[in-house]
Amino acid sequence: MINEDRLLKLFKKLCLIDAPALMERESVDCVKKYLLEIGLDVEEDAAGDKIGGNAGNVIATLKGNVPGAPRVFLSAHFDTVEPTENLVIEEKGGILFSASDTILGADDKAGMAPAIEAVNVLVETGAPHGDVVLLFTVAEEIGLKGAGALDIEALGLDFGYVLDTGPPVGTFVTRTATHDRLDVVIQGTPAHSGKNPEDGVSALEVAADAINHMRLGRIDADTTANFGLIQGGTAVNVVCPIIKLRGEARSTSVEKLDAQIDHMIQEFERAARERGATVVVDHDRQYASFQIADDAPVVTHAQSATAKLGLEKGLRTTLGGSDANVFNAKGVPSIVIATGMEHIHTHDESVSRDDLVNTARLTYEILSDVAKR
């Protein structure tokens, strides 16, 4: 029932449109046009104005033909982690990948294209279905900003599915972590490194001391922490007067996360105090965790569809975030559907033809199952 050629054509078309976060206009316009042509009611919200982007979230509705069926959503995001300008797509052995010096963009076009194809099949066949709302967001990769600006509460949704994690297709993420970010500024004292280095206080040494005594990486089964960005200094011959760092911690346990963040802050404060520097730490909670019960309708419909198709099934926990974190925090039960995207956020990113098709098949079966029960 899934039109494989149409699905693959749409997937490639979407990947070839350059759409880094806050610059999704061309991709948004392409998808809006496609959805209007297949008969959906389409609108774009004002998220772009709110978050400083050039496009908003797309909200497209297919009215149901089964009275009383739950009103559900399918979601994916437009933006990629880096530009895909001059992308060249190749396929070998049923695997699609980038043959150019860029990512493929399967994150999240491997979610968006199957979701659209599943709805397209409903339109073509007139198969029983409730109201289906497609929520395609902007600026997901830079902090779930589009989802944060989306007024999902006003859409009257019962529950829904975010197509935005890796294989195996047939599995679902029902439990995730809370994610906190730290922005750290260490202020030392400059001095000429050849003339009077003893008069300086190196912010770089403070940072190194703090990080050296910090628990980072895999803390335990529930918790991770990392510093990934660092900048500072003024010249090679100047004792480093300022360092800025950005890091994060994640955990499925808020108690463990709070303890980890406190530990990281305390190490910076200790190192600064001992060396005569000052430190300012800005702590921000990016998004909250969620855990959906195994017997919740959003889960049981998904697992019923997986069983019907004979796909590998299972419920997963991940420390990664997605728009589902935001939607759950806003009161709309949401889980994450596994797609075929592999090696995301790298130039080795890929997806198989079979996984694209199976993601579309699974999504269609979920919508069918919702309408039947």
C-alpha positions as CSV (number, residue, x, y, z in Angstrom):
1,M,0.0,0.0,0.0
2,I,2.9,2.3,0.7
3,N,4.1,3.9,-2.5
4,E,7.9,3.2,-2.2
5,D,8.9,5.3,-5.3
6,R,6.9,8.3,-4.1
7,L,8.3,8.0,-0.6
8,L,11.9,7.8,-1.8
9,K,11.4,10.7,-4.1
10,L,10.0,12.9,-1.3
11,F,12.7,11.9,1.1
12,K,15.4,12.8,-1.4
13,K,13.7,16.1,-2.3
14,L,13.5,17.1,1.4
15,C,17.1,16.2,2.1
16,L,18.3,18.2,-0.9
17,I,16.8,21.4,0.5
18,D,19.3,23.2,2.8
19,A,17.5,23.8,6.1
20,P,19.8,24.5,9.1
21,A,18.0,25.7,12.2
22,L,16.3,29.1,11.9
23,M,16.7,29.0,8.1
24,E,14.0,26.5,7.1
25,R,11.9,28.7,4.9
26,E,12.5,26.8,1.6
27,S,11.8,23.5,3.2
28,V,8.7,24.8,5.0
29,D,7.3,26.2,1.7
30,C,8.0,22.9,-0.1
31,V,6.2,20.8,2.5
32,K,3.2,23.2,2.7
33,K,2.7,23.0,-1.0
34,Y,2.9,19.2,-1.0
35,L,0.4,18.9,1.8
36,L,-2.0,21.3,0.2
37,E,-1.8,19.4,-3.0
38,I,-2.8,16.1,-1.3
39,G,-5.8,17.8,0.3
40,L,-4.9,18.7,3.8
41,D,-5.8,21.9,5.7
42,V,-2.4,23.6,6.2
43,E,-1.3,26.6,8.3
44,E,2.0,28.0,9.5
45,D,2.3,29.5,13.0
46,A,4.3,32.5,14.2
47,A,7.1,30.5,15.8
48,G,9.7,32.0,13.4
49,D,8.9,35.5,14.7
50,K,9.1,34.3,18.3
51,I,12.5,32.5,18.0
52,G,14.3,34.6,15.4
53,G,13.9,32.3,12.5
54,N,12.6,32.8,8.9
55,A,9.8,30.2,9.1
56,G,7.3,28.8,11.6
57,N,5.9,25.4,12.4
58,V,3.6,23.7,10.0
59,I,0.2,22.4,11.2
60,A,-1.6,20.3,8.7
61,T,-4.9,18.5,9.4
62,L,-6.6,15.5,7.7
63,K,-10.2,15.4,9.0
64,G,-11.3,12.0,10.2
65,N,-14.0,9.8,8.7
66,V,-14.5,7.8,11.9
67,P,-16.7,9.7,14.4
68,G,-15.4,9.6,18.0
69,A,-11.9,8.3,17.1
70,P,-9.0,9.9,19.0
71,R,-7.4,13.0,17.4
72,V,-3.7,12.2,17.0
73,F,-0.6,13.9,15.7
74,L,2.5,12.9,13.8
75,S,5.5,15.1,14.3
76,A,9.0,15.6,12.8
77,H,11.3,18.6,12.4
78,F,12.6,20.5,9.4
79,D,16.0,21.6,10.6
80,T,19.4,19.8,10.3
81,V,22.4,20.2,12.6
82,E,24.5,21.7,9.8
83,P,23.9,23.0,6.3
84,T,23.4,20.5,3.5
85,E,24.3,22.8,0.7
86,N,25.6,20.9,-2.4
87,L,24.5,17.6,-1.0
88,V,24.9,14.6,-3.3
89,I,22.8,11.5,-2.4
90,E,24.0,8.0,-3.4
91,E,22.4,4.6,-2.8
92,K,24.4,1.4,-2.5
93,G,22.9,-1.9,-1.4
94,G,19.6,-0.2,-0.5
95,I,21.4,2.3,1.8
96,L,21.1,6.0,1.1
97,F,24.0,8.2,2.2
98,S,25.8,11.5,1.4
99,A,28.5,11.2,-1.2
100,S,29.4,14.9,-0.5
101,D,31.1,16.7,2.3
102,T,27.9,17.1,4.3
103,I,25.4,15.2,6.4
104,L,22.5,13.5,4.6
105,G,19.7,15.1,6.7
106,A,17.9,11.9,7.5
107,D,17.5,13.5,10.9
108,D,14.7,14.2,10.5
109,K,13.6,13.7,6.9
110,A,13.5,10.0,7.6
111,G,10.7,10.8,10.0
112,M,9.0,13.5,8.0
113,A,8.8,11.7,4.6
114,P,7.2,8.5,6.1
115,A,4.7,10.5,8.1
116,I,3.6,12.3,5.0
117,E,3.4,9.1,3.0
118,A,1.3,7.4,5.6
119,V,-1.2,10.3,5.5
120,N,-1.1,10.3,1.7
121,V,-2.2,6.7,1.7
122,L,-5.1,7.5,4.0
123,V,-6.2,10.2,1.6
124,E,-5.9,8.0,-1.5
125,T,-7.6,5.0,-0.1
126,G,-10.2,6.6,2.2
127,A,-9.4,4.0,4.8
128,P,-10.9,4.5,8.3
129,H,-9.1,7.1,10.4
130,G,-9.7,9.7,13.0
131,D,-8.4,13.3,12.8
132,V,-4.7,13.3,12.0
133,V,-2.6,16.4,12.6
134,L,0.9,16.7,11.1
135,L,3.1,18.9,13.3
136,F,6.4,19.8,11.6
137,T,8.6,21.9,13.7
138,V,11.5,24.3,13.2
139,A,14.7,24.8,15.2
140,E,14.5,21.4,17.0
141,E,18.3,20.9,16.9
142,I,19.1,24.1,18.8
143,G,16.9,23.4,21.9
144,L,13.5,22.3,20.7
145,K,12.6,25.9,20.1
146,G,9.9,25.4,17.5
147,A,8.1,23.0,19.7
148,G,8.4,25.3,22.6
149,A,6.8,28.1,20.6
150,L,4.0,25.8,19.3
151,D,0.6,26.3,21.0
152,I,-0.1,22.5,20.9
153,E,-2.6,22.8,23.8
154,A,-5.0,24.7,21.5
155,L,-5.1,21.8,19.0
156,G,-7.3,19.5,21.0
157,L,-5.1,16.5,20.5
158,D,-5.5,13.2,22.5
159,F,-1.9,11.9,22.0
160,G,0.7,11.6,19.3
161,Y,4.0,10.3,17.9
162,V,7.3,12.0,17.2
163,L,9.3,10.3,14.4
164,D,12.8,11.2,15.5
165,T,15.1,8.5,16.8
166,G,17.2,5.7,15.3
167,P,16.4,2.0,14.7
168,P,15.3,-0.7,15.1
169,V,12.0,0.3,13.4
170,G,9.2,-1.0,15.5
171,T,10.6,0.2,18.8
172,F,9.4,3.3,20.7
173,V,11.0,5.7,23.2
174,T,8.7,6.0,26.2
175,R,11.2,7.3,28.8
176,T,13.7,10.1,28.5
177,A,16.0,12.3,30.5
178,T,15.9,15.8,31.8
179,H,18.6,18.0,30.2
180,D,20.4,20.9,31.8
181,R,22.9,23.3,30.3
182,L,25.7,25.2,32.0
183,D,27.3,28.4,30.6
184,V,30.5,29.2,32.6
185,V,32.6,32.4,32.5
186,I,35.9,32.3,34.4
187,Q,37.6,35.7,34.9
188,G,41.3,35.7,35.7
189,T,43.9,38.4,35.6
190,P,46.0,39.3,32.5
191,A,49.7,39.7,32.6
192,H,52.6,39.5,30.1
193,S,53.6,35.9,29.9
194,G,57.3,36.7,29.3
195,K,57.7,39.7,31.5
196,N,55.6,39.1,34.6
197,P,53.5,35.9,34.4
198,E,53.5,35.6,38.2
199,D,51.2,38.6,38.3
200,G,48.5,37.0,36.2
201,V,45.8,34.5,37.1
202,S,45.1,32.1,34.3
203,A,41.4,31.4,33.6
204,L,42.5,28.5,31.5
205,E,44.3,26.9,34.5
206,V,41.2,27.4,36.6
207,A,39.1,25.7,33.9
208,A,41.6,22.8,33.6
209,D,41.7,22.3,37.4
210,A,37.9,22.3,37.7
211,I,37.4,19.9,34.8
212,N,40.2,17.6,36.0
213,H,38.4,17.1,39.3
214,M,35.0,16.7,37.7
215,R,32.9,13.6,37.1
216,L,32.2,13.7,33.3
217,G,31.2,11.3,30.6
218,R,29.1,8.3,31.7
219,I,28.3,9.0,35.4
220,D,26.0,6.0,35.8
221,A,23.3,4.1,33.8
222,D,21.0,7.1,34.2
223,T,23.3,10.1,33.9
224,T,25.9,11.7,31.6
225,A,27.8,15.0,31.6
226,N,30.0,16.8,29.1
227,F,31.7,20.1,28.3
228,G,31.8,20.5,24.5
229,L,32.5,24.2,23.8
230,I,35.4,26.4,25.1
231,Q,36.7,29.7,24.0
232,G,38.9,32.4,25.5
233,G,42.2,34.1,25.7
234,T,43.5,37.3,24.1
235,A,47.0,36.6,22.8
236,V,49.7,33.9,23.0
237,N,51.9,36.2,25.2
238,V,49.2,37.1,27.7
239,V,48.2,35.0,30.7
240,C,44.7,33.9,29.8
241,P,42.3,36.4,31.4
242,I,39.0,34.8,30.4
243,I,37.5,31.4,29.5
244,K,34.0,30.7,28.5
245,L,32.7,27.1,28.5
246,R,29.4,25.5,27.7
247,G,28.4,22.0,29.0
248,E,25.5,19.9,29.8
249,A,24.3,17.0,32.0
250,R,21.4,14.6,31.4
251,S,19.6,12.1,33.6
252,T,16.4,10.2,33.8
253,S,16.6,10.9,37.5
254,V,16.1,14.6,38.5
255,E,17.7,13.9,41.8
256,K,20.8,12.5,40.2
257,L,20.8,15.4,37.7
258,D,20.6,18.0,40.4
259,A,23.5,16.4,42.3
260,Q,25.6,16.3,39.1
261,I,25.0,19.9,38.3
262,D,25.8,20.9,41.9
263,H,29.0,19.0,41.7
264,M,30.1,20.7,38.5
265,I,29.3,24.1,39.8
266,Q,31.1,23.5,43.1
267,E,34.3,22.4,41.2
268,F,34.4,25.6,39.2
269,E,33.8,27.7,42.4
270,R,36.6,25.8,44.3
271,A,39.1,26.1,41.5
272,A,38.4,29.8,41.0
273,R,38.6,30.5,44.8
274,E,41.9,28.6,45.2
275,R,43.6,30.5,42.3
276,G,42.2,33.9,42.9
277,A,39.8,34.1,39.9
278,T,36.1,34.7,39.7
279,V,33.5,32.4,38.0
280,V,29.9,33.0,37.0
281,V,27.7,30.0,36.1
282,D,24.4,30.2,34.3
283,H,22.3,27.1,34.8
284,D,19.4,26.5,32.5
285,R,17.0,23.5,32.3
286,Q,16.5,22.8,28.6
287,Y,13.7,20.3,28.9
288,A,12.1,17.9,31.3
289,S,12.0,14.1,31.1
290,F,8.9,12.1,30.5
291,Q,7.8,8.5,31.2
292,I,4.7,7.1,29.5
293,A,3.0,4.1,31.1
294,D,3.1,0.8,29.1
295,D,-0.7,0.6,29.1
296,A,-1.3,4.2,27.9
297,P,-3.3,4.4,24.6
298,V,-0.4,6.1,22.8
299,V,1.7,3.0,23.6
300,T,-0.8,0.2,23.1
301,H,-1.8,1.4,19.7
302,A,1.8,1.6,18.6
303,Q,2.6,-1.9,19.9
304,S,-0.5,-3.3,18.3
305,A,0.6,-1.9,14.9
306,T,4.1,-3.3,15.4
307,A,2.8,-6.8,16.2
308,K,0.6,-6.7,13.1
309,L,3.5,-6.0,10.9
310,G,5.8,-8.5,12.6
311,L,8.5,-5.8,13.2
312,E,11.0,-6.0,16.1
313,K,9.3,-4.4,19.0
314,G,10.2,-2.9,22.4
315,L,10.0,0.1,24.6
316,R,13.2,2.1,25.0
317,T,14.8,4.7,27.3
318,T,17.1,7.3,25.9
319,L,19.1,10.2,27.3
320,G,18.5,12.1,24.0
321,G,15.8,14.8,23.7
322,S,13.1,15.4,21.1
323,D,10.0,17.5,20.6
324,A,8.2,14.8,22.6
325,N,9.8,16.2,25.7
326,V,8.1,19.5,25.1
327,F,4.8,18.1,24.0
328,N,4.6,15.9,27.1
329,A,5.5,18.9,29.3
330,K,2.6,20.8,27.7
331,G,0.2,17.9,28.6
332,V,-0.1,16.0,25.3
333,P,1.0,12.4,25.7
334,S,3.7,11.6,23.2
335,I,6.2,8.9,22.4
336,V,9.0,8.7,19.9
337,I,8.8,6.3,16.9
338,A,12.1,4.8,15.8
339,T,13.0,5.5,12.2
340,G,15.9,4.2,10.1
341,M,18.3,7.1,10.6
342,E,21.8,5.9,11.4
343,H,25.0,7.7,12.5
344,I,23.1,11.0,13.0
345,H,24.9,14.3,13.4
346,T,27.9,12.9,11.4
347,H,28.9,12.8,7.7
348,D,28.4,9.0,7.9
349,E,24.6,9.5,8.4
350,S,22.5,7.0,6.4
351,V,19.1,5.3,6.1
352,S,18.0,2.2,4.4
353,R,15.3,2.1,1.8
354,D,13.6,-0.8,3.7
355,D,13.6,1.2,7.0
356,L,12.0,4.2,5.3
357,V,9.3,2.0,3.9
358,N,8.7,0.2,7.2
359,T,8.5,3.5,9.1
360,A,5.8,4.6,6.7
361,R,4.0,1.2,7.0
362,L,4.2,1.3,10.8
363,T,2.9,4.9,10.9
364,Y,0.0,4.0,8.7
365,E,-0.9,1.0,10.8
366,I,-0.8,3.0,14.0
367,L,-3.3,5.5,12.5
368,S,-5.5,2.6,11.4
369,D,-5.3,0.9,14.8
370,V,-6.4,4.2,16.5
371,A,-9.4,4.3,14.3
372,K,-10.4,0.7,15.0
373,R,-10.3,0.8,18.7
